[in-house]
Amino acid sequence: MVENQSSRFLPYAIGEMLLVIVGILIALQINNWNEFNKERDREQAYYCKLHEDVEQDLVKIGDQLEKSEERLAASNRMLALLQQDAFSPEQVMQEAMQAISLITFTFRPSVAAFEDLKSSGNLSILLDNDLKTRILAYYSMIEGMLDVMDTNADGAVRKFYDKPDFAAMGWQHLDPVKDGLDPALVDLAAIGATTYSDESFRQRMTSDALFYVGANSRIKSLYQSVVPEMQSMSQALGVKCRQEVKGSE
């Protein structure tokens, strides 16, 4: 009787075990599916954040291009003045200051989303390997570009301040210097009139002007060269971001 009962209930026991196993497998599958969906949500969120950052970068680049063109124009005006037989030292120095105005305030990219993506270890959730490679290359390219810009900007500033005699070079004519001088204490006329009778002064300032032209032209060309890549990156990220919006509707 015991053997008969065991043989009768064995299929039921096996069936119960199979149901439990199937239930566990289904629960695991649902959990994996939920986790996968969460990762896809995070992936799309990163694409949108990266897209916003690149869009901000395009606006910044536009502003920097405008400033670079203004500095380059001032550099050329300075050079044109120095090529005249007679020129105003005050005008030359004012153009020199404009030629380096805010030159060290170079472009700084918006990297909040990219840095978070790296530091959080979430690079692996980006399933589009081609786009992931482009993103890494993009920020590497930006970093290299900034190094070149900073070198040119720092060189221009050093050139501006590297003067053998500030009074002889006309610094007293610069607006920031004049604004800082206290007329109750300082006699501007006593500092001496700036003259360029010595040809070496003209040559030195001409050399400075050429350096400013080169530095600003180089910075401008770098900004111009990076714009197409930024636009392409923004377009690719924008497509990914819009796909998430459509998928959630």
Buried (B, 14 or more C-beta within 10 A) or exposed (E): EEEEEEEEEEEEEEEEEEEEEEEEEEEEEEEEEEEEEEBBBBBBBBBBBBBBBBBEBBEBBEEBBEBBBBBBBBBBBBBEBBEEEEBBBBBBBBBBBBBBEEBEEBBEBBBEBBEEBEEEEBBEBBEEEEBBEBBBEBBEBBEEBBEEBEEBBBBBBEBBEEBEEEEBBBBBBBEEBEEEBEEEEEEEEEBEEBEBEEEEBBEBBBEBBBBBBBBBBBBBEBBEEBBEBBEEBBEBBBEBBBEBEEEEE
